[in-house]
Amino acid sequence: MRCFFWNIRGIANERSQIRLSKLIKKWDPDIVGIAEPKIHPKDIPINFLHTLGMSTVFFSNIGTDPNRVPNIWLIWKSSLPSPNMIYFSNQHITVEIENVLISIVHAHCTAIHRRQLWLELSNINPLNLPWMIMGDFNAYLSISEKKGADISSLGGIDKSGGLKFWASSIECYAMQAGGFNFLAGNTKFIAESAPTILRYWGGNLIIPQPKNRPFKFFNMWCTHPTFRDTVSESWQIPIQGNSIFILTQKLKRLKGILKEWNKDIFGNIKVKVEEETKKLEQMQDQESLEPC
């Protein structure tokens, strides 16, 4: 199962919807947590969610006040069964799906109000299930995570009764942290479910590749001067057995050799394409800001 969180700061505008569409198409998530959509759930076009392959029915922390605009949405893929709502408040939504708890957090900006969040999350802990908590905590785990403004003017590091105290009290560990946003899991989640849901590392979302990932042949390989020699050298190494066995084993060996050769010669093509695409988007964004 794949999950991601984004503090979108307004989902109604076209630019945010385009970016969200790209993220969903790129990562193909099962669960999407959104903070600060800044519109009522009934105002999101049903066709927009439908075209993304997401359920048109989703959770929000709307509460008992029908006029309040919820600050958290939790959306899931239309092919999945609806998650079970465990608890929601002004600062988080927690659901259970496939015997895993998932909490999407958008914490209050002041420490005294965040104490209620730590209390609510602590009350969920006795369910004793694998538990992933992700979102915008408006608090640092350590001073090293501070970026930008003076820490005293922001959420700061919660001390007694705060973020670190809560995390240690339920044996919850940060798997990735960056400023106010981070992903955490309890010991059951890290031991049993983390590899199958998602991984964060170095600030980038890394989804484990399936073991049966199909082999891809790139036409550009044929243009490289060492390609034919690499194939020939691999093919000439003898293998004992009948003709079908020899063919399948040589192909299997060649695939591994070509994967390593491609990595050495061309590098990670997918990453390079993504980097160039990002550069292009930044150039387009910059151009759109320049006066005509």
Residue, then its C-alpha position, 0 to 999 in steps of 0.5 A: m500500500r502506498c501513501f503520501f501527504w501534502n499540505i496543499r494550501g488550497i486545492a481549488n486553484e488549477r495549479s494545485q490540481i495539476r500538481l496533485s494529478k502529477l503526484i498521483k500519476k507518478w506515485d500511484p498512491d492508495i491513500v492520500g492525505i491533504a492538509e489545508p484544502k481551504i474548501h468544503p469537501k462538497d465543492i471539489p468537482i467529482n469528476f476531478l477525483h474520478t479522473l485520478g482513480m480516487s474514490t469520490v467519497f472520502f473522509s474529512n474532519i468537518g466536525t459538528d459545525p457544518n459551516r466549518v471548512p475542514n483542514i484535513w482530507l483523507i482520500w483513497k483509491s476507488s478500487l480499495p474498500s473504504p477505510n474504517m474511521i477510528y477517530f478524527s478531530n481538528q488536528h488529525i484523522t485516523v483510519e484503519i485499513e488492512n489491519v494497519l492504522i494510518s493517521i494524517v496530522h495537521a497540528h495546531c501552530t501553538a504548543i498548548h493546543r497541540r497537547q490535545l493532539w498528543l492526548e488523542l493519539s496516545n488514546i489510539n495506541p492501545l489498539n496495538l496495531p501497526w501504526m503510521i503517522m504522517g503529516d504537518f506537526n508544526a513542531y520540530l523533533s530537534i533544532s537541526e530540523k529548523k529552517g528559515a524563520d526564528i524558531s521562537s516565532l514558529g511552533g518550536i520544539d515541544k518539550s515536556g508533554g510535547l511531540k518528543f514526549w508523546a513519541s517516546s511514550i508510545e515507542c513511536y519513531a521518526m522514519q523521516a523528518g524535515g522541518f514540521n513534516f515527518l513520517a513516524g511509525n510504531t514498532k509494529f509498523i516498522a517491523e511488519s508493515a513499513p516495507t510494504i507501505l512506503r519508505y522515506w529517505g533523505g527527504n525523498l519518497i522511495i517506494p520499493q520496487p517489486k521483485n518481479r519488475p519486468f526487464k526493459f530494453f532501451n533502444m539507445w543502448c544499440t547506439h553505444p559502442t560497447f553494447r554489442d561487445t557486452v552482449s557478445e561476451s556474456w553470450q559466449i560464456p558456456i552453460q551446460g544443459n539442453s537447448i531450452f535451458i541454455l537459452t533461458q539461463k543465458l537470457k537471465r544472465l544477460k538481463g542482469i549484466l545489461k542492468e549493471w552496464n546501463k547503470d554504469i553507462f547511462g545512470n538512472i534514466k528515470v531520475k534524470v528524466e524527472e530532474e529535467t522535467k522538474k527543471l522545465e517546470q521551474m523554468q515555466d513557472q519563472e516565465s509565468l511570473e515575469p511581466c509581459 
